């Protein structure tokens, strides 16, 4: 299964066009981001403690919903 990080990277953009593309750019620059994780709890805990670049948890929730709809439900 594709990790959340790999899903998120498709939203990277040189000039962020929305909150999710900014989140993707920032996660890319975060060398400690749990790149192999598929766990909501692990990712949300990490972001609570280390995601100072995340303007709101709702941005992560929107991205997670997209991940669930596109990746997880295909299995």
C-alpha positions in Angstrom: 0.0 0.0 0.0 1.2 3.5 -0.8 2.1 5.5 2.3 0.3 8.8 3.1 3.6 10.7 2.4 3.8 9.3 -1.1 0.2 10.2 -1.7 0.8 13.7 -0.4 3.8 14.3 -2.6 1.6 14.4 -5.7 0.3 17.8 -4.4 3.8 19.4 -4.2 3.9 22.6 -6.2 6.6 25.2 -6.7 4.0 27.9 -5.9 1.5 26.3 -3.5 -2.0 26.7 -4.9 -3.8 25.7 -1.7 -3.4 24.5 1.9 -2.7 20.9 0.9 0.0 21.8 -1.6 1.7 24.0 1.1 1.4 21.0 3.5 3.0 18.7 0.9 5.9 21.1 0.3 6.5 21.5 4.0 6.3 17.7 4.6 8.8 17.2 1.9 11.2 19.5 3.6 10.6 17.8 7.0 13.3 15.1 7.0 11.8 13.5 10.1 8.3 13.1 8.6 7.2 9.4 9.0 7.4 8.7 5.2 6.4 5.0 5.4 3.4 5.4 7.6 -0.2 4.4 6.7 -1.5 5.1 10.3 -3.7 8.1 11.0 -2.8 7.9 14.7 1.0 7.9 14.1 0.8 10.7 11.6 -1.5 12.9 13.6 0.6 12.4 16.8 3.7 13.3 14.8 2.1 16.4 13.4 0.8 17.5 16.8 4.3 17.3 18.2 6.4 18.4 15.2 4.2 19.9 12.5 4.7 23.6 13.4 4.4 24.3 9.6 0.8 22.9 9.6 -1.6 25.8 9.9 -4.5 23.7 11.0 -5.1 20.0 11.8 -8.1 20.3 9.4 -5.6 20.5 6.5 -4.2 17.1 7.5 -7.7 15.7 7.9 -8.6 16.9 4.4 -5.5 15.3 2.9 -6.1 12.1 4.9 -9.7 11.9 3.6 -8.4 12.1 0.1 -5.8 9.4 0.9 -8.5 7.2 2.3 -10.8 7.7 -0.7 -8.1 7.2 -3.4 -5.6 4.7 -1.9 -7.1 2.7 0.9 -10.5 2.0 -0.6 -8.8 0.5 -3.7 -7.6 -2.4 -1.7 
